Amino acid sequence: MEVFGGFMMMLSIIGFFLTVIWFILPFVIFNIKGRVDRTLAVIEEMDKRLAAIEASLKAREASAREEAPGPVEPAL
């Protein structure tokens, strides 16, 4: 009978820990979800800024090509 009592005590302790984890887990998950959402917003903003920088660099490159003199032909 002591074995059964010890086994039940172990099960009650494990059950208590599982119950605590069960109640804490949703808060952890929603906290992580909030952080991921904020990170996604920051990354989208960075992507927009990088696209704008790339567009301005391409525009500068195109204007530099137009302003540059044509190739010099060798004299014969």
LOKOL-500492 format. One record per atom (N, C-alpha, C): atom name; residue in three letters; y, x, z; residue number from 1. Coordinates in Angstrom, 2 decimals. Each point is the difference from the previous one (the first is absolute). Layout:
<r atome="CA" residu="ALA" y="Y" x="X" z="Z" num="NUM"/>
...
% end
This chain:
<r atome="N" residu="MET" y="-1.20" x="0.82" z="0.00" num="1"/>
<r atome="CA" residu="MET" y="1.20" x="-0.82" z="0.00" num="1"/>
<r atome="C" residu="MET" y="1.26" x="0.86" z="0.00" num="1"/>
<r atome="N" residu="GLU" y="-0.05" x="1.19" z="0.58" num="2"/>
<r atome="CA" residu="GLU" y="1.18" x="0.88" z="-0.01" num="2"/>
<r atome="C" residu="GLU" y="0.32" x="0.46" z="-1.41" num="2"/>
<r atome="N" residu="VAL" y="-1.04" x="0.21" z="-0.81" num="3"/>
<r atome="CA" residu="VAL" y="0.23" x="0.41" z="-1.39" num="3"/>
<r atome="C" residu="VAL" y="0.76" x="-1.09" z="-0.74" num="3"/>
<r atome="N" residu="PHE" y="-0.40" x="-1.23" z="0.18" num="4"/>
<r atome="CA" residu="PHE" y="0.68" x="-1.12" z="-0.65" num="4"/>
<r atome="C" residu="PHE" y="1.45" x="-0.10" z="0.49" num="4"/>
<r atome="N" residu="GLY" y="0.22" x="0.18" z="1.29" num="5"/>
<r atome="CA" residu="GLY" y="1.36" x="-0.05" z="0.55" num="5"/>
<r atome="C" residu="GLY" y="0.86" x="1.13" z="-0.55" num="5"/>
<r atome="N" residu="GLY" y="-0.57" x="1.20" z="-0.09" num="6"/>
<r atome="CA" residu="GLY" y="0.75" x="1.13" z="-0.57" num="6"/>
<r atome="C" residu="GLY" y="0.33" x="-0.23" z="-1.46" num="6"/>
<r atome="N" residu="PHE" y="-0.98" x="-0.55" z="-0.72" num="7"/>
<r atome="CA" residu="PHE" y="0.22" x="-0.29" z="-1.42" num="7"/>
<r atome="C" residu="PHE" y="1.10" x="-1.04" z="-0.17" num="7"/>
<r atome="N" residu="MET" y="0.01" x="-1.01" z="0.83" num="8"/>
<r atome="CA" residu="MET" y="1.05" x="-1.02" z="-0.08" num="8"/>
<r atome="C" residu="MET" y="1.36" x="0.57" z="0.36" num="8"/>
<r atome="N" residu="MET" y="0.03" x="0.93" z="0.96" num="9"/>
<r atome="CA" residu="MET" y="1.27" x="0.64" z="0.36" num="9"/>
<r atome="C" residu="MET" y="0.52" x="0.84" z="-1.17" num="9"/>
<r atome="N" residu="MET" y="-0.89" x="0.73" z="-0.66" num="10"/>
<r atome="CA" residu="MET" y="0.43" x="0.78" z="-1.17" num="10"/>
<r atome="C" residu="MET" y="0.51" x="-0.92" z="-1.10" num="10"/>
<r atome="N" residu="LEU" y="-0.70" x="-1.11" z="-0.23" num="11"/>
<r atome="CA" residu="LEU" y="0.45" x="-0.93" z="-1.02" num="11"/>
<r atome="C" residu="LEU" y="1.35" x="-0.62" z="0.34" num="11"/>
<r atome="N" residu="SER" y="0.22" x="-0.29" z="1.29" num="12"/>
<r atome="CA" residu="SER" y="1.29" x="-0.58" z="0.38" num="12"/>
<r atome="C" residu="SER" y="1.13" x="1.01" z="-0.18" num="12"/>
<r atome="N" residu="ILE" y="-0.24" x="1.28" z="0.30" num="13"/>
<r atome="CA" residu="ILE" y="1.03" x="1.02" z="-0.20" num="13"/>
<r atome="C" residu="ILE" y="0.29" x="0.17" z="-1.48" num="13"/>
<r atome="N" residu="ILE" y="-1.05" x="0.07" z="-0.81" num="14"/>
<r atome="CA" residu="ILE" y="0.20" x="0.13" z="-1.46" num="14"/>
<r atome="C" residu="ILE" y="0.72" x="-1.24" z="-0.54" num="14"/>
<r atome="N" residu="GLY" y="-0.37" x="-1.16" z="0.47" num="15"/>
<r atome="CA" residu="GLY" y="0.66" x="-1.23" z="-0.43" num="15"/>
<r atome="C" residu="GLY" y="1.47" x="-0.02" z="0.38" num="15"/>
<r atome="N" residu="PHE" y="0.31" x="0.51" z="1.19" num="16"/>
<r atome="CA" residu="PHE" y="1.41" x="0.07" z="0.42" num="16"/>
<r atome="C" residu="PHE" y="0.79" x="0.90" z="-0.95" num="16"/>
<r atome="N" residu="PHE" y="-0.55" x="1.17" z="-0.31" num="17"/>
<r atome="CA" residu="PHE" y="0.71" x="0.92" z="-0.91" num="17"/>
<r atome="C" residu="PHE" y="0.14" x="-0.61" z="-1.39" num="17"/>
<r atome="N" residu="LEU" y="-1.03" x="-0.66" z="-0.49" num="18"/>
<r atome="CA" residu="LEU" y="0.09" x="-0.64" z="-1.31" num="18"/>
<r atome="C" residu="LEU" y="1.03" x="-1.12" z="0.00" num="18"/>
<r atome="N" residu="THR" y="0.10" x="-0.74" z="1.10" num="19"/>
<r atome="CA" residu="THR" y="1.01" x="-1.06" z="0.11" num="19"/>
<r atome="C" residu="THR" y="1.40" x="0.58" z="-0.02" num="19"/>
<r atome="N" residu="VAL" y="0.21" x="1.08" z="0.71" num="20"/>
<r atome="CA" residu="VAL" y="1.32" x="0.66" z="0.01" num="20"/>
<r atome="C" residu="VAL" y="0.35" x="0.48" z="-1.40" num="20"/>
<r atome="N" residu="ILE" y="-0.97" x="0.62" z="-0.67" num="21"/>
<r atome="CA" residu="ILE" y="0.25" x="0.48" z="-1.36" num="21"/>
<r atome="C" residu="ILE" y="0.29" x="-1.18" z="-0.92" num="21"/>
<r atome="N" residu="TRP" y="-0.74" x="-1.10" z="0.16" num="22"/>
<r atome="CA" residu="TRP" y="0.19" x="-1.19" z="-0.83" num="22"/>
<r atome="C" residu="TRP" y="1.41" x="-0.57" z="0.15" num="22"/>
<r atome="N" residu="PHE" y="0.56" x="0.05" z="1.20" num="23"/>
<r atome="CA" residu="PHE" y="1.36" x="-0.51" z="0.21" num="23"/>
<r atome="C" residu="PHE" y="1.08" x="0.97" z="-0.46" num="23"/>
<r atome="N" residu="ILE" y="-0.27" x="1.29" z="0.03" num="24"/>
<r atome="CA" residu="ILE" y="1.01" x="0.99" z="-0.38" num="24"/>
<r atome="C" residu="ILE" y="0.02" x="0.25" z="-1.51" num="24"/>
<r atome="N" residu="LEU" y="-1.14" x="-0.13" z="-0.64" num="25"/>
<r atome="CA" residu="LEU" y="-0.13" x="0.33" z="-1.42" num="25"/>
<r atome="C" residu="LEU" y="0.98" x="-0.73" z="-0.92" num="25"/>
<r atome="N" residu="PRO" y="0.26" x="-1.29" z="0.14" num="26"/>
<r atome="CA" residu="PRO" y="0.97" x="-0.64" z="-0.91" num="26"/>
<r atome="C" residu="PRO" y="1.39" x="0.61" z="0.09" num="26"/>
<r atome="N" residu="PHE" y="0.43" x="0.38" z="1.18" num="27"/>
<r atome="CA" residu="PHE" y="1.32" x="0.62" z="0.13" num="27"/>
<r atome="C" residu="PHE" y="0.04" x="1.34" z="-0.72" num="27"/>
<r atome="N" residu="VAL" y="-1.07" x="0.74" z="0.09" num="28"/>
<r atome="CA" residu="VAL" y="-0.08" x="1.30" z="-0.69" num="28"/>
<r atome="C" residu="VAL" y="0.03" x="-0.21" z="-1.51" num="28"/>
<r atome="N" residu="ILE" y="-0.76" x="-0.97" z="-0.47" num="29"/>
<r atome="CA" residu="ILE" y="-0.06" x="-0.26" z="-1.44" num="29"/>
<r atome="C" residu="ILE" y="1.35" x="-0.45" z="-0.53" num="29"/>
<r atome="N" residu="PHE" y="0.67" x="-0.91" z="0.71" num="30"/>
<r atome="CA" residu="PHE" y="1.30" x="-0.46" z="-0.48" num="30"/>
<r atome="C" residu="PHE" y="1.06" x="1.09" z="0.09" num="30"/>
<r atome="N" residu="ASN" y="-0.10" x="0.89" z="0.97" num="31"/>
<r atome="CA" residu="ASN" y="0.91" x="1.14" z="0.08" num="31"/>
<r atome="C" residu="ASN" y="-0.19" x="0.91" z="-1.20" num="31"/>
<r atome="N" residu="ILE" y="-1.25" x="0.27" z="-0.35" num="32"/>
<r atome="CA" residu="ILE" y="-0.27" x="0.85" z="-1.16" num="32"/>
<r atome="C" residu="ILE" y="0.48" x="-0.69" z="-1.27" num="32"/>
<r atome="N" residu="LYS" y="-0.20" x="-1.32" z="-0.08" num="33"/>
<r atome="CA" residu="LYS" y="0.44" x="-0.74" z="-1.18" num="33"/>
<r atome="C" residu="LYS" y="1.52" x="0.10" z="-0.16" num="33"/>
<r atome="N" residu="GLY" y="0.74" x="-0.10" z="1.08" num="34"/>
<r atome="CA" residu="GLY" y="1.45" x="0.13" z="-0.07" num="34"/>
<r atome="C" residu="GLY" y="0.43" x="1.37" z="-0.48" num="34"/>
<r atome="N" residu="ARG" y="-0.67" x="1.02" z="0.49" num="35"/>
<r atome="CA" residu="ARG" y="0.34" x="1.36" z="-0.43" num="35"/>
<r atome="C" residu="ARG" y="-0.31" x="0.21" z="-1.47" num="35"/>
<r atome="N" residu="VAL" y="-1.12" x="-0.54" z="-0.45" num="36"/>
<r atome="CA" residu="VAL" y="-0.37" x="0.13" z="-1.41" num="36"/>
<r atome="C" residu="VAL" y="1.00" x="-0.74" z="-0.88" num="36"/>
<r atome="N" residu="ASP" y="0.44" x="-1.17" z="0.42" num="37"/>
<r atome="CA" residu="ASP" y="0.99" x="-0.76" z="-0.77" num="37"/>
<r atome="C" residu="ASP" y="1.31" x="0.77" z="-0.09" num="37"/>
<r atome="N" residu="ARG" y="0.44" x="0.58" z="1.11" num="38"/>
<r atome="CA" residu="ARG" y="1.23" x="0.79" z="-0.03" num="38"/>
<r atome="C" residu="ARG" y="-0.16" x="1.22" z="-0.89" num="38"/>
<r atome="N" residu="THR" y="-1.15" x="0.66" z="0.07" num="39"/>
<r atome="CA" residu="THR" y="-0.23" x="1.16" z="-0.84" num="39"/>
<r atome="C" residu="THR" y="0.00" x="-0.38" z="-1.47" num="39"/>
<r atome="N" residu="LEU" y="-0.59" x="-1.14" z="-0.33" num="40"/>
<r atome="CA" residu="LEU" y="-0.01" x="-0.47" z="-1.38" num="40"/>
<r atome="C" residu="LEU" y="1.41" x="-0.26" z="-0.50" num="40"/>
<r atome="N" residu="ALA" y="0.85" x="-0.59" z="0.82" num="41"/>
<r atome="CA" residu="ALA" y="1.38" x="-0.26" z="-0.39" num="41"/>
<r atome="C" residu="ALA" y="0.74" x="1.31" z="-0.26" num="41"/>
<r atome="N" residu="VAL" y="-0.22" x="0.98" z="0.86" num="42"/>
<r atome="CA" residu="VAL" y="0.67" x="1.31" z="-0.17" num="42"/>
<r atome="C" residu="VAL" y="-0.49" x="0.67" z="-1.28" num="42"/>
<r atome="N" residu="ILE" y="-1.29" x="-0.08" z="-0.27" num="43"/>
<r atome="CA" residu="ILE" y="-0.55" x="0.64" z="-1.20" num="43"/>
<r atome="C" residu="ILE" y="0.52" x="-0.69" z="-1.26" num="43"/>
<r atome="N" residu="GLU" y="0.11" x="-1.32" z="0.02" num="44"/>
<r atome="CA" residu="GLU" y="0.55" x="-0.71" z="-1.16" num="44"/>
<r atome="C" residu="GLU" y="1.46" x="0.41" z="-0.24" num="44"/>
<r atome="N" residu="GLU" y="0.76" x="0.14" z="1.07" num="45"/>
<r atome="CA" residu="GLU" y="1.39" x="0.44" z="-0.14" num="45"/>
<r atome="C" residu="GLU" y="0.07" x="1.42" z="-0.57" num="45"/>
<r atome="N" residu="MET" y="-0.88" x="0.87" z="0.48" num="46"/>
<r atome="CA" residu="MET" y="-0.03" x="1.38" z="-0.51" num="46"/>
<r atome="C" residu="MET" y="-0.39" x="0.01" z="-1.48" num="46"/>
<r atome="N" residu="ASP" y="-0.92" x="-0.87" z="-0.39" num="47"/>
<r atome="CA" residu="ASP" y="-0.40" x="-0.08" z="-1.40" num="47"/>
<r atome="C" residu="ASP" y="1.16" x="-0.43" z="-0.88" num="47"/>
<r atome="N" residu="LYS" y="0.79" x="-0.97" z="0.46" num="48"/>
<r atome="CA" residu="LYS" y="1.16" x="-0.44" z="-0.76" num="48"/>
<r atome="C" residu="LYS" y="1.02" x="1.13" z="-0.14" num="48"/>
<r atome="N" residu="ARG" y="0.22" x="0.73" z="1.09" num="49"/>
<r atome="CA" residu="ARG" y="0.96" x="1.09" z="-0.05" num="49"/>
<r atome="C" residu="ARG" y="-0.47" x="1.11" z="-0.93" num="49"/>
<r atome="N" residu="LEU" y="-1.30" x="0.31" z="0.04" num="50"/>
<r atome="CA" residu="LEU" y="-0.53" x="1.02" z="-0.91" num="50"/>
<r atome="C" residu="LEU" y="0.11" x="-0.44" z="-1.45" num="50"/>
<r atome="N" residu="ALA" y="-0.24" x="-1.26" z="-0.27" num="51"/>
<r atome="CA" residu="ALA" y="0.14" x="-0.51" z="-1.37" num="51"/>
<r atome="C" residu="ALA" y="1.44" x="0.14" z="-0.47" num="51"/>
<r atome="N" residu="ALA" y="0.95" x="-0.28" z="0.87" num="52"/>
<r atome="CA" residu="ALA" y="1.42" x="0.13" z="-0.36" num="52"/>
<r atome="C" residu="ALA" y="0.35" x="1.47" z="-0.27" num="52"/>
<r atome="N" residu="ILE" y="-0.53" x="0.91" z="0.82" num="53"/>
<r atome="CA" residu="ILE" y="0.26" x="1.43" z="-0.21" num="53"/>
<r atome="C" residu="ILE" y="-0.61" x="0.46" z="-1.32" num="53"/>
<r atome="N" residu="GLU" y="-1.23" x="-0.45" z="-0.29" num="54"/>
<r atome="CA" residu="GLU" y="-0.63" x="0.37" z="-1.27" num="54"/>
<r atome="C" residu="GLU" y="0.80" x="-0.51" z="-1.18" num="54"/>
<r atome="N" residu="ALA" y="0.49" x="-1.22" z="0.09" num="55"/>
<r atome="CA" residu="ALA" y="0.78" x="-0.57" z="-1.09" num="55"/>
<r atome="C" residu="ALA" y="1.30" x="0.78" z="-0.21" num="55"/>
<r atome="N" residu="SER" y="0.65" x="0.38" z="1.09" num="56"/>
<r atome="CA" residu="SER" y="1.25" x="0.77" z="-0.15" num="56"/>
<r atome="C" residu="SER" y="-0.27" x="1.39" z="-0.57" num="56"/>
<r atome="N" residu="LEU" y="-1.13" x="0.61" z="0.39" num="57"/>
<r atome="CA" residu="LEU" y="-0.34" x="1.31" z="-0.57" num="57"/>
<r atome="C" residu="LEU" y="-0.32" x="-0.10" z="-1.48" num="57"/>
<r atome="N" residu="LYS" y="-0.70" x="-1.05" z="-0.41" num="58"/>
<r atome="CA" residu="LYS" y="-0.29" x="-0.18" z="-1.42" num="58"/>
<r atome="C" residu="LYS" y="1.29" x="-0.24" z="-0.80" num="58"/>
<r atome="N" residu="ALA" y="0.93" x="-0.76" z="0.59" num="59"/>
<r atome="CA" residu="ALA" y="1.28" x="-0.24" z="-0.67" num="59"/>
<r atome="C" residu="ALA" y="0.78" x="1.31" z="-0.14" num="59"/>
<r atome="N" residu="ARG" y="-0.01" x="0.83" z="1.03" num="60"/>
<r atome="CA" residu="ARG" y="0.69" x="1.30" z="-0.09" num="60"/>
<r atome="C" residu="ARG" y="-0.65" x="0.89" z="-1.05" num="60"/>
<r atome="N" residu="GLU" y="-1.33" x="-0.03" z="-0.03" num="61"/>
<r atome="CA" residu="GLU" y="-0.71" x="0.83" z="-0.96" num="61"/>
<r atome="C" residu="GLU" y="0.30" x="-0.45" z="-1.42" num="61"/>
<r atome="N" residu="ALA" y="0.06" x="-1.31" z="-0.22" num="62"/>
<r atome="CA" residu="ALA" y="0.30" x="-0.52" z="-1.33" num="62"/>
<r atome="C" residu="ALA" y="1.42" x="0.34" z="-0.40" num="62"/>
<r atome="N" residu="SER" y="0.94" x="-0.10" z="0.93" num="63"/>
<r atome="CA" residu="SER" y="1.39" x="0.33" z="-0.34" num="63"/>
<r atome="C" residu="SER" y="0.15" x="1.50" z="-0.22" num="63"/>
<r atome="N" residu="ALA" y="-0.75" x="0.82" z="0.71" num="64"/>
<r atome="CA" residu="ALA" y="0.07" x="1.45" z="-0.20" num="64"/>
<r atome="C" residu="ALA" y="-0.57" x="0.37" z="-1.37" num="64"/>
<r atome="N" residu="ARG" y="-1.02" x="-0.71" z="-0.46" num="65"/>
<r atome="CA" residu="ARG" y="-0.56" x="0.28" z="-1.33" num="65"/>
<r atome="C" residu="ARG" y="1.00" x="-0.38" z="-1.08" num="65"/>
<r atome="N" residu="GLU" y="0.72" x="-1.09" z="0.20" num="66"/>
<r atome="CA" residu="GLU" y="0.99" x="-0.43" z="-1.01" num="66"/>
<r atome="C" residu="GLU" y="1.16" x="0.97" z="-0.07" num="66"/>
<r atome="N" residu="GLU" y="0.42" x="0.56" z="1.13" num="67"/>
<r atome="CA" residu="GLU" y="1.14" x="0.90" z="0.02" num="67"/>
<r atome="C" residu="GLU" y="-0.35" x="1.40" z="-0.47" num="67"/>
<r atome="N" residu="ALA" y="-1.24" x="0.39" z="0.10" num="68"/>
<r atome="CA" residu="ALA" y="-0.42" x="1.35" z="-0.40" num="68"/>
<r atome="C" residu="ALA" y="0.10" x="0.13" z="-1.51" num="68"/>
<r atome="N" residu="PRO" y="0.46" x="1.17" z="-0.48" num="69"/>
<r atome="CA" residu="PRO" y="0.09" x="0.20" z="-1.45" num="69"/>
<r atome="C" residu="PRO" y="-1.40" x="0.07" z="-0.58" num="69"/>
<r atome="N" residu="GLY" y="-0.08" x="-0.33" z="-1.29" num="70"/>
<r atome="CA" residu="GLY" y="-1.29" x="0.02" z="-0.70" num="70"/>
<r atome="C" residu="GLY" y="-0.51" x="1.41" z="-0.11" num="70"/>
<r atome="N" residu="PRO" y="-1.22" x="0.16" z="-0.44" num="71"/>
<r atome="CA" residu="PRO" y="-0.57" x="1.33" z="-0.15" num="71"/>
<r atome="C" residu="PRO" y="0.73" x="0.79" z="-1.08" num="71"/>
<r atome="N" residu="VAL" y="0.17" x="1.26" z="0.26" num="72"/>
<r atome="CA" residu="VAL" y="0.69" x="0.88" z="-0.95" num="72"/>
<r atome="C" residu="VAL" y="-1.01" x="0.46" z="-1.04" num="72"/>
<r atome="N" residu="GLU" y="0.38" x="-0.18" z="-1.29" num="73"/>
<r atome="CA" residu="GLU" y="-0.91" x="0.42" z="-1.07" num="73"/>
<r atome="C" residu="GLU" y="0.25" x="1.47" z="-0.32" num="73"/>
<r atome="N" residu="PRO" y="-1.07" x="0.74" z="-0.19" num="74"/>
<r atome="CA" residu="PRO" y="0.18" x="1.43" z="-0.30" num="74"/>
<r atome="C" residu="PRO" y="0.64" x="0.23" z="-1.36" num="74"/>
<r atome="N" residu="ALA" y="0.83" x="0.98" z="-0.05" num="75"/>
<r atome="CA" residu="ALA" y="0.70" x="0.34" z="-1.26" num="75"/>
<r atome="C" residu="ALA" y="-0.94" x="0.86" z="-0.84" num="75"/>
<r atome="N" residu="LEU" y="0.00" x="-0.27" z="-1.32" num="76"/>
<r atome="CA" residu="LEU" y="-0.87" x="0.77" z="-0.90" num="76"/>
<r atome="C" residu="LEU" y="0.74" x="1.01" z="-0.76" num="76"/>
% end
